[in-house]
């Protein structure tokens, strides 16, 4: 069963930066993976803590990460950021 992926407003801005930096293929691969099964590995994911508790993270590159939340009951993956989460 496929999962629905919802992009935040910030992700649409981040997508432009991703495309300009040449990381679009890596980001697209992760988005495709999330629609199939957000829990599948590789690549590994991390559960985040602190302000982003309840969210997960996967690396796009060394610096940039895809930050998302999984809503099990609705089979939805909500993407919060696609750029660095350290800004």
Gaussian input, Z-matrix of N, CA and C with variables (Angstrom, degrees):
# hf/3-21g

backbone

0 1
 N
 C     1     B1
 C     2     B2     1     A1
 N     3     B3     2     A2     1     D1
 C     4     B4     3     A3     2     D2
 C     5     B5     4     A4     3     D3
 N     6     B6     5     A5     4     D4
 C     7     B7     6     A6     5     D5
 C     8     B8     7     A7     6     D6
 N     9     B9     8     A8     7     D7
 C    10    B10     9     A9     8     D8
 C    11    B11    10    A10     9     D9
 N    12    B12    11    A11    10    D10
 C    13    B13    12    A12    11    D11
 C    14    B14    13    A13    12    D12
 N    15    B15    14    A14    13    D13
 C    16    B16    15    A15    14    D14
 C    17    B17    16    A16    15    D15
 N    18    B18    17    A17    16    D16
 C    19    B19    18    A18    17    D17
 C    20    B20    19    A19    18    D18
 N    21    B21    20    A20    19    D19
 C    22    B22    21    A21    20    D20
 C    23    B23    22    A22    21    D21
 N    24    B24    23    A23    22    D22
 C    25    B25    24    A24    23    D23
 C    26    B26    25    A25    24    D24
 N    27    B27    26    A26    25    D25
 C    28    B28    27    A27    26    D26
 C    29    B29    28    A28    27    D27
 N    30    B30    29    A29    28    D28
 C    31    B31    30    A30    29    D29
 C    32    B32    31    A31    30    D30
 N    33    B33    32    A32    31    D31
 C    34    B34    33    A33    32    D32
 C    35    B35    34    A34    33    D33
 N    36    B36    35    A35    34    D34
 C    37    B37    36    A36    35    D35
 C    38    B38    37    A37    36    D36
 N    39    B39    38    A38    37    D37
 C    40    B40    39    A39    38    D38
 C    41    B41    40    A40    39    D39
 N    42    B42    41    A41    40    D40
 C    43    B43    42    A42    41    D41
 C    44    B44    43    A43    42    D42
 N    45    B45    44    A44    43    D43
 C    46    B46    45    A45    44    D44
 C    47    B47    46    A46    45    D45
 N    48    B48    47    A47    46    D46
 C    49    B49    48    A48    47    D47
 C    50    B50    49    A49    48    D48
 N    51    B51    50    A50    49    D49
 C    52    B52    51    A51    50    D50
 C    53    B53    52    A52    51    D51
 N    54    B54    53    A53    52    D52
 C    55    B55    54    A54    53    D53
 C    56    B56    55    A55    54    D54
 N    57    B57    56    A56    55    D55
 C    58    B58    57    A57    56    D56
 C    59    B59    58    A58    57    D57
 N    60    B60    59    A59    58    D58
 C    61    B61    60    A60    59    D59
 C    62    B62    61    A61    60    D60
 N    63    B63    62    A62    61    D61
 C    64    B64    63    A63    62    D62
 C    65    B65    64    A64    63    D63
 N    66    B66    65    A65    64    D64
 C    67    B67    66    A66    65    D65
 C    68    B68    67    A67    66    D66
 N    69    B69    68    A68    67    D67
 C    70    B70    69    A69    68    D68
 C    71    B71    70    A70    69    D69
 N    72    B72    71    A71    70    D70
 C    73    B73    72    A72    71    D71
 C    74    B74    73    A73    72    D72
 N    75    B75    74    A74    73    D73
 C    76    B76    75    A75    74    D74
 C    77    B77    76    A76    75    D75
 N    78    B78    77    A77    76    D76
 C    79    B79    78    A78    77    D77
 C    80    B80    79    A79    78    D78
 N    81    B81    80    A80    79    D79
 C    82    B82    81    A81    80    D80
 C    83    B83    82    A82    81    D81
 N    84    B84    83    A83    82    D82
 C    85    B85    84    A84    83    D83
 C    86    B86    85    A85    84    D84
 N    87    B87    86    A86    85    D85
 C    88    B88    87    A87    86    D86
 C    89    B89    88    A88    87    D87
 N    90    B90    89    A89    88    D88
 C    91    B91    90    A90    89    D89
 C    92    B92    91    A91    90    D90
 N    93    B93    92    A92    91    D91
 C    94    B94    93    A93    92    D92
 C    95    B95    94    A94    93    D93
 N    96    B96    95    A95    94    D94
 C    97    B97    96    A96    95    D95
 C    98    B98    97    A97    96    D96
 N    99    B99    98    A98    97    D97
 C   100   B100    99    A99    98    D98
 C   101   B101   100   A100    99    D99
 N   102   B102   101   A101   100   D100
 C   103   B103   102   A102   101   D101
 C   104   B104   103   A103   102   D102
 N   105   B105   104   A104   103   D103
 C   106   B106   105   A105   104   D104
 C   107   B107   106   A106   105   D105
 N   108   B108   107   A107   106   D106
 C   109   B109   108   A108   107   D107
 C   110   B110   109   A109   108   D108
 N   111   B111   110   A110   109   D109
 C   112   B112   111   A111   110   D110
 C   113   B113   112   A112   111   D111
 N   114   B114   113   A113   112   D112
 C   115   B115   114   A114   113   D113
 C   116   B116   115   A115   114   D114
 N   117   B117   116   A116   115   D115
 C   118   B118   117   A117   116   D116
 C   119   B119   118   A118   117   D117
 N   120   B120   119   A119   118   D118
 C   121   B121   120   A120   119   D119
 C   122   B122   121   A121   120   D120
 N   123   B123   122   A122   121   D121
 C   124   B124   123   A123   122   D122
 C   125   B125   124   A124   123   D123
 N   126   B126   125   A125   124   D124
 C   127   B127   126   A126   125   D125
 C   128   B128   127   A127   126   D126
 N   129   B129   128   A128   127   D127
 C   130   B130   129   A129   128   D128
 C   131   B131   130   A130   129   D129
 N   132   B132   131   A131   130   D130
 C   133   B133   132   A132   131   D131
 C   134   B134   133   A133   132   D132
 N   135   B135   134   A134   133   D133
 C   136   B136   135   A135   134   D134
 C   137   B137   136   A136   135   D135
 N   138   B138   137   A137   136   D136
 C   139   B139   138   A138   137   D137
 C   140   B140   139   A139   138   D138
 N   141   B141   140   A140   139   D139
 C   142   B142   141   A141   140   D140
 C   143   B143   142   A142   141   D141
 N   144   B144   143   A143   142   D142
 C   145   B145   144   A144   143   D143
 C   146   B146   145   A145   144   D144
 N   147   B147   146   A146   145   D145
 C   148   B148   147   A147   146   D146
 C   149   B149   148   A148   147   D147
 N   150   B150   149   A149   148   D148
 C   151   B151   150   A150   149   D149
 C   152   B152   151   A151   150   D150
 N   153   B153   152   A152   151   D151
 C   154   B154   153   A153   152   D152
 C   155   B155   154   A154   153   D153
 N   156   B156   155   A155   154   D154
 C   157   B157   156   A156   155   D155
 C   158   B158   157   A157   156   D156
 N   159   B159   158   A158   157   D157
 C   160   B160   159   A159   158   D158
 C   161   B161   160   A160   159   D159
 N   162   B162   161   A161   160   D160
 C   163   B163   162   A162   161   D161
 C   164   B164   163   A163   162   D162
 N   165   B165   164   A164   163   D163
 C   166   B166   165   A165   164   D164
 C   167   B167   166   A166   165   D165
 N   168   B168   167   A167   166   D166
 C   169   B169   168   A168   167   D167
 C   170   B170   169   A169   168   D168
 N   171   B171   170   A170   169   D169
 C   172   B172   171   A171   170   D170
 C   173   B173   172   A172   171   D171
 N   174   B174   173   A173   172   D172
 C   175   B175   174   A174   173   D173
 C   176   B176   175   A175   174   D174
 N   177   B177   176   A176   175   D175
 C   178   B178   177   A177   176   D176
 C   179   B179   178   A178   177   D177
 N   180   B180   179   A179   178   D178
 C   181   B181   180   A180   179   D179
 C   182   B182   181   A181   180   D180
 N   183   B183   182   A182   181   D181
 C   184   B184   183   A183   182   D182
 C   185   B185   184   A184   183   D183
 N   186   B186   185   A185   184   D184
 C   187   B187   186   A186   185   D185
 C   188   B188   187   A187   186   D186
 N   189   B189   188   A188   187   D187
 C   190   B190   189   A189   188   D188
 C   191   B191   190   A190   189   D189
 N   192   B192   191   A191   190   D190
 C   193   B193   192   A192   191   D191
 C   194   B194   193   A193   192   D192
 N   195   B195   194   A194   193   D193
 C   196   B196   195   A195   194   D194
 C   197   B197   196   A196   195   D195
 N   198   B198   197   A197   196   D196
 C   199   B199   198   A198   197   D197
 C   200   B200   199   A199   198   D198
 N   201   B201   200   A200   199   D199
 C   202   B202   201   A201   200   D200
 C   203   B203   202   A202   201   D201
 N   204   B204   203   A203   202   D202
 C   205   B205   204   A204   203   D203
 C   206   B206   205   A205   204   D204
 N   207   B207   206   A206   205   D205
 C   208   B208   207   A207   206   D206
 C   209   B209   208   A208   207   D207
 N   210   B210   209   A209   208   D208
 C   211   B211   210   A210   209   D209
 C   212   B212   211   A211   210   D210
 N   213   B213   212   A212   211   D211
 C   214   B214   213   A213   212   D212
 C   215   B215   214   A214   213   D213
 N   216   B216   215   A215   214   D214
 C   217   B217   216   A216   215   D215
 C   218   B218   217   A217   216   D216
 N   219   B219   218   A218   217   D217
 C   220   B220   219   A219   218   D218
 C   221   B221   220   A220   219   D219
 N   222   B222   221   A221   220   D220
 C   223   B223   222   A222   221   D221
 C   224   B224   223   A223   222   D222
 N   225   B225   224   A224   223   D223
 C   226   B226   225   A225   224   D224
 C   227   B227   226   A226   225   D225
 N   228   B228   227   A227   226   D226
 C   229   B229   228   A228   227   D227
 C   230   B230   229   A229   228   D228
 N   231   B231   230   A230   229   D229
 C   232   B232   231   A231   230   D230
 C   233   B233   232   A232   231   D231
 N   234   B234   233   A233   232   D232
 C   235   B235   234   A234   233   D233
 C   236   B236   235   A235   234   D234
 N   237   B237   236   A236   235   D235
 C   238   B238   237   A237   236   D236
 C   239   B239   238   A238   237   D237
 N   240   B240   239   A239   238   D238
 C   241   B241   240   A240   239   D239
 C   242   B242   241   A241   240   D240
 N   243   B243   242   A242   241   D241
 C   244   B244   243   A243   242   D242
 C   245   B245   244   A244   243   D243
 N   246   B246   245   A245   244   D244
 C   247   B247   246   A246   245   D245
 C   248   B248   247   A247   246   D246
 N   249   B249   248   A248   247   D247
 C   250   B250   249   A249   248   D248
 C   251   B251   250   A250   249   D249
 N   252   B252   251   A251   250   D250
 C   253   B253   252   A252   251   D251
 C   254   B254   253   A253   252   D252
 N   255   B255   254   A254   253   D253
 C   256   B256   255   A255   254   D254
 C   257   B257   256   A256   255   D255
 N   258   B258   257   A257   256   D256
 C   259   B259   258   A258   257   D257
 C   260   B260   259   A259   258   D258

   B1=1.4580
   B2=1.5245
   B3=1.3073
   B4=1.4602
   B5=1.5232
   B6=1.3016
   B7=1.4528
   B8=1.5193
   B9=1.3112
   B10=1.4576
   B11=1.5257
   B12=1.3232
   B13=1.4630
   B14=1.5220
   B15=1.3302
   B16=1.4613
   B17=1.5268
   B18=1.3150
   B19=1.4601
   B20=1.5243
   B21=1.3316
   B22=1.4558
   B23=1.5251
   B24=1.3106
   B25=1.4607
   B26=1.5279
   B27=1.3205
   B28=1.4652
   B29=1.5255
   B30=1.3088
   B31=1.4669
   B32=1.5238
   B33=1.3215
   B34=1.4608
   B35=1.5230
   B36=1.3307
   B37=1.4744
   B38=1.5264
   B39=1.3370
   B40=1.4638
   B41=1.5203
   B42=1.3314
   B43=1.4662
   B44=1.5274
   B45=1.3193
   B46=1.4660
   B47=1.5202
   B48=1.3339
   B49=1.4686
   B50=1.5263
   B51=1.3260
   B52=1.4662
   B53=1.5283
   B54=1.3256
   B55=1.4629
   B56=1.5283
   B57=1.3344
   B58=1.4640
   B59=1.5239
   B60=1.3116
   B61=1.4653
   B62=1.5283
   B63=1.3279
   B64=1.4613
   B65=1.5169
   B66=1.3263
   B67=1.4677
   B68=1.5304
   B69=1.3242
   B70=1.4660
   B71=1.5295
   B72=1.3515
   B73=1.4784
   B74=1.5286
   B75=1.3338
   B76=1.4606
   B77=1.5294
   B78=1.3360
   B79=1.4639
   B80=1.5264
   B81=1.3162
   B82=1.4696
   B83=1.5270
   B84=1.3151
   B85=1.4701
   B86=1.5311
   B87=1.3429
   B88=1.4617
   B89=1.5274
   B90=1.3223
   B91=1.4596
   B92=1.5318
   B93=1.3146
   B94=1.4664
   B95=1.5251
   B96=1.3137
   B97=1.4592
   B98=1.5260
   B99=1.3318
   B100=1.4614
   B101=1.5217
   B102=1.3217
   B103=1.4655
   B104=1.5237
   B105=1.3222
   B106=1.4639
   B107=1.5205
   B108=1.3354
   B109=1.4598
   B110=1.5271
   B111=1.3305
   B112=1.4677
   B113=1.5335
   B114=1.3201
   B115=1.4695
   B116=1.5313
   B117=1.3322
   B118=1.4652
   B119=1.5307
   B120=1.3125
   B121=1.4677
   B122=1.5201
   B123=1.2995
   B124=1.4567
   B125=1.5136
   B126=1.2900
   B127=1.4614
   B128=1.5269
   B129=1.3173
   B130=1.4650
   B131=1.5269
   B132=1.3075
   B133=1.4663
   B134=1.5142
   B135=1.3352
   B136=1.4631
   B137=1.5169
   B138=1.3323
   B139=1.4554
   B140=1.5218
   B141=1.3165
   B142=1.4610
   B143=1.5178
   B144=1.3163
   B145=1.4634
   B146=1.5210
   B147=1.3199
   B148=1.4586
   B149=1.5157
   B150=1.3303
   B151=1.4712
   B152=1.5223
   B153=1.3139
   B154=1.4618
   B155=1.5293
   B156=1.3171
   B157=1.4614
   B158=1.5299
   B159=1.3149
   B160=1.4560
   B161=1.5193
   B162=1.3372
   B163=1.4555
   B164=1.5240
   B165=1.3225
   B166=1.4562
   B167=1.5189
   B168=1.3289
   B169=1.4526
   B170=1.5228
   B171=1.3222
   B172=1.4668
   B173=1.5117
   B174=1.3168
   B175=1.4610
   B176=1.5238
   B177=1.3351
   B178=1.4652
   B179=1.5203
   B180=1.3338
   B181=1.4627
   B182=1.5194
   B183=1.3141
   B184=1.4655
   B185=1.5301
   B186=1.3254
   B187=1.4585
   B188=1.5312
   B189=1.3058
   B190=1.4598
   B191=1.5200
   B192=1.3267
   B193=1.4568
   B194=1.5184
   B195=1.3027
   B196=1.4549
   B197=1.5294
   B198=1.3254
   B199=1.4648
   B200=1.5268
   B201=1.3274
   B202=1.4595
   B203=1.5234
   B204=1.3344
   B205=1.4664
   B206=1.5169
   B207=1.3144
   B208=1.4653
   B209=1.5272
   B210=1.3305
   B211=1.4609
   B212=1.5247
   B213=1.3205
   B214=1.4746
   B215=1.5227
   B216=1.3275
   B217=1.4591
   B218=1.5281
   B219=1.3240
   B220=1.4583
   B221=1.5248
   B222=1.3500
   B223=1.4688
   B224=1.5378
   B225=1.3419
   B226=1.4599
   B227=1.5184
   B228=1.3333
   B229=1.4602
   B230=1.5286
   B231=1.3290
   B232=1.4626
   B233=1.5221
   B234=1.3339
   B235=1.4646
   B236=1.5187
   B237=1.3352
   B238=1.4618
   B239=1.5251
   B240=1.3389
   B241=1.4660
   B242=1.5272
   B243=1.3359
   B244=1.4584
   B245=1.5265
   B246=1.2693
   B247=1.4594
   B248=1.5119
   B249=1.2878
   B250=1.4572
   B251=1.5206
   B252=1.3150
   B253=1.4543
   B254=1.5221
   B255=1.3195
   B256=1.4624
   B257=1.5228
   B258=1.3199
   B259=1.4677
   B260=1.5109
   A1=109.11
   A2=116.61
   A3=119.99
   A4=111.05
   A5=114.67
   A6=122.73
   A7=108.47
   A8=116.25
   A9=121.21
   A10=108.43
   A11=116.85
   A12=121.67
   A13=108.26
   A14=115.48
   A15=121.90
   A16=107.79
   A17=116.05
   A18=121.64
   A19=110.37
   A20=116.50
   A21=120.14
   A22=109.51
   A23=116.35
   A24=121.10
   A25=110.87
   A26=115.89
   A27=120.75
   A28=111.34
   A29=117.51
   A30=121.12
   A31=111.01
   A32=117.53
   A33=118.93
   A34=110.73
   A35=117.56
   A36=121.37
   A37=110.02
   A38=115.86
   A39=120.86
   A40=111.58
   A41=117.18
   A42=121.17
   A43=111.20
   A44=116.81
   A45=120.26
   A46=110.78
   A47=116.29
   A48=120.79
   A49=110.65
   A50=115.97
   A51=121.40
   A52=110.02
   A53=116.45
   A54=120.58
   A55=111.26
   A56=117.02
   A57=121.08
   A58=112.13
   A59=116.95
   A60=120.16
   A61=112.78
   A62=117.69
   A63=121.14
   A64=114.19
   A65=117.70
   A66=121.64
   A67=113.18
   A68=116.86
   A69=120.09
   A70=113.11
   A71=120.15
   A72=118.64
   A73=113.31
   A74=117.34
   A75=120.26
   A76=110.99
   A77=116.73
   A78=120.64
   A79=110.47
   A80=117.06
   A81=121.30
   A82=110.63
   A83=116.50
   A84=121.38
   A85=110.30
   A86=116.82
   A87=120.56
   A88=111.76
   A89=117.54
   A90=120.35
   A91=111.05
   A92=116.39
   A93=120.61
   A94=110.35
   A95=116.75
   A96=122.04
   A97=110.82
   A98=117.10
   A99=121.33
   A100=112.45
   A101=118.01
   A102=119.50
   A103=111.09
   A104=116.71
   A105=120.43
   A106=111.77
   A107=116.99
   A108=121.83
   A109=109.00
   A110=118.33
   A111=120.69
   A112=113.91
   A113=117.44
   A114=120.13
   A115=112.78
   A116=118.47
   A117=120.20
   A118=111.65
   A119=114.98
   A120=122.16
   A121=107.24
   A122=123.23
   A123=127.06
   A124=110.81
   A125=120.87
   A126=127.37
   A127=110.69
   A128=115.94
   A129=119.47
   A130=111.74
   A131=115.09
   A132=120.54
   A133=108.93
   A134=115.70
   A135=121.35
   A136=108.77
   A137=116.60
   A138=121.01
   A139=106.46
   A140=116.20
   A141=120.02
   A142=111.10
   A143=116.21
   A144=122.77
   A145=108.99
   A146=116.26
   A147=120.61
   A148=111.56
   A149=115.76
   A150=121.04
   A151=112.37
   A152=117.28
   A153=121.39
   A154=112.34
   A155=116.72
   A156=120.06
   A157=109.39
   A158=115.93
   A159=121.69
   A160=112.38
   A161=116.60
   A162=121.71
   A163=109.22
   A164=115.16
   A165=122.86
   A166=108.71
   A167=115.90
   A168=121.39
   A169=109.92
   A170=116.13
   A171=122.79
   A172=107.69
   A173=116.12
   A174=120.58
   A175=112.27
   A176=115.22
   A177=121.77
   A178=107.12
   A179=115.36
   A180=123.29
   A181=106.93
   A182=116.84
   A183=119.83
   A184=110.91
   A185=117.25
   A186=121.36
   A187=113.35
   A188=117.82
   A189=120.95
   A190=112.47
   A191=113.68
   A192=120.55
   A193=111.54
   A194=114.83
   A195=123.04
   A196=105.66
   A197=117.47
   A198=122.81
   A199=107.67
   A200=116.90
   A201=120.03
   A202=111.59
   A203=114.37
   A204=122.73
   A205=107.51
   A206=116.18
   A207=121.51
   A208=108.53
   A209=115.84
   A210=121.74
   A211=106.42
   A212=115.04
   A213=122.95
   A214=113.05
   A215=116.72
   A216=121.41
   A217=112.59
   A218=116.57
   A219=120.77
   A220=113.10
   A221=117.18
   A222=122.16
   A223=110.42
   A224=114.80
   A225=121.95
   A226=109.58
   A227=115.57
   A228=122.37
   A229=106.26
   A230=115.67
   A231=121.10
   A232=108.35
   A233=116.74
   A234=121.89
   A235=108.39
   A236=116.41
   A237=122.02
   A238=111.78
   A239=117.60
   A240=122.52
   A241=109.99
   A242=115.09
   A243=121.06
   A244=110.93
   A245=117.23
   A246=122.16
   A247=104.81
   A248=118.70
   A249=119.82
   A250=110.38
   A251=117.83
   A252=119.54
   A253=111.15
   A254=116.33
   A255=120.82
   A256=111.35
   A257=118.89
   A258=121.83
   A259=109.61
   D1=138.66
   D2=-179.47
   D3=-89.52
   D4=153.63
   D5=179.26
   D6=-102.39
   D7=146.75
   D8=175.85
   D9=-85.78
   D10=132.70
   D11=179.12
   D12=-107.69
   D13=125.17
   D14=178.42
   D15=-112.98
   D16=129.87
   D17=-179.26
   D18=-100.24
   D19=135.10
   D20=175.31
   D21=-75.01
   D22=167.53
   D23=178.49
   D24=-60.80
   D25=-37.29
   D26=-179.67
   D27=-64.90
   D28=-33.66
   D29=-179.15
   D30=-64.34
   D31=-36.15
   D32=178.33
   D33=-64.01
   D34=-34.42
   D35=174.76
   D36=-70.86
   D37=-42.39
   D38=-179.71
   D39=-63.25
   D40=-33.28
   D41=-177.99
   D42=-60.94
   D43=-35.65
   D44=177.41
   D45=-64.42
   D46=-42.35
   D47=178.53
   D48=-65.40
   D49=-40.67
   D50=179.21
   D51=-60.77
   D52=-45.92
   D53=-179.31
   D54=-63.63
   D55=-41.42
   D56=-179.90
   D57=-67.33
   D58=-29.81
   D59=-177.83
   D60=-87.34
   D61=-3.05
   D62=178.35
   D63=82.42
   D64=15.57
   D65=-178.37
   D66=-100.81
   D67=9.80
   D68=-177.16
   D69=-58.97
   D70=-43.27
   D71=179.39
   D72=-59.99
   D73=-40.11
   D74=179.55
   D75=-66.59
   D76=-42.80
   D77=179.72
   D78=-65.59
   D79=-41.48
   D80=179.88
   D81=-63.46
   D82=-38.94
   D83=178.64
   D84=-62.30
   D85=-42.50
   D86=178.54
   D87=-66.86
   D88=-39.77
   D89=178.54
   D90=-63.87
   D91=-39.93
   D92=177.03
   D93=-63.53
   D94=-43.15
   D95=178.12
   D96=-59.36
   D97=-42.46
   D98=-178.89
   D99=-66.74
   D100=-31.02
   D101=177.94
   D102=-71.97
   D103=-28.64
   D104=179.28
   D105=-81.02
   D106=-51.47
   D107=179.34
   D108=-164.19
   D109=107.89
   D110=-176.32
   D111=-68.46
   D112=-10.98
   D113=-179.65
   D114=-99.23
   D115=-2.63
   D116=-175.36
   D117=-73.26
   D118=149.71
   D119=176.19
   D120=-133.74
   D121=157.94
   D122=-8.78
   D123=-74.86
   D124=169.04
   D125=-5.49
   D126=-73.13
   D127=153.87
   D128=-177.50
   D129=-68.15
   D130=155.45
   D131=175.11
   D132=-121.11
   D133=159.78
   D134=178.61
   D135=-122.78
   D136=141.32
   D137=170.25
   D138=-82.48
   D139=132.05
   D140=-177.92
   D141=-91.58
   D142=157.25
   D143=-179.34
   D144=-125.17
   D145=175.45
   D146=178.20
   D147=76.07
   D148=-135.14
   D149=-178.90
   D150=-62.52
   D151=-25.82
   D152=-177.83
   D153=-103.96
   D154=24.96
   D155=178.85
   D156=-61.19
   D157=135.80
   D158=-177.22
   D159=96.58
   D160=-7.72
   D161=178.51
   D162=-103.60
   D163=161.38
   D164=177.81
   D165=-120.14
   D166=160.70
   D167=-178.13
   D168=-137.07
   D169=138.67
   D170=171.69
   D171=-131.88
   D172=143.94
   D173=-178.88
   D174=-77.95
   D175=132.01
   D176=168.36
   D177=-90.67
   D178=-42.85
   D179=175.60
   D180=-146.76
   D181=-171.51
   D182=179.01
   D183=-59.82
   D184=-41.67
   D185=-175.95
   D186=-91.98
   D187=-35.53
   D188=-169.93
   D189=-102.99
   D190=142.96
   D191=-176.94
   D192=-132.36
   D193=156.11
   D194=173.25
   D195=-100.41
   D196=118.26
   D197=-178.11
   D198=-107.39
   D199=127.65
   D200=-176.10
   D201=-147.82
   D202=162.11
   D203=177.33
   D204=-124.64
   D205=141.63
   D206=-179.61
   D207=-106.52
   D208=127.54
   D209=175.23
   D210=-109.32
   D211=95.38
   D212=-173.58
   D213=-56.09
   D214=-49.88
   D215=-172.67
   D216=-59.50
   D217=-31.62
   D218=-176.77
   D219=-104.03
   D220=-0.94
   D221=-176.74
   D222=55.42
   D223=48.87
   D224=-177.42
   D225=-122.10
   D226=139.43
   D227=171.68
   D228=-115.98
   D229=117.52
   D230=-178.82
   D231=-101.01
   D232=114.75
   D233=-178.70
   D234=-86.60
   D235=122.91
   D236=-178.51
   D237=-91.07
   D238=-47.64
   D239=-177.88
   D240=-143.64
   D241=154.38
   D242=174.07
   D243=-129.81
   D244=9.35
   D245=179.07
   D246=-114.95
   D247=-157.35
   D248=179.12
   D249=-73.88
   D250=143.87
   D251=176.69
   D252=-98.60
   D253=10.77
   D254=179.49
   D255=-93.17
   D256=-4.18
   D257=-178.83
   D258=-84.51

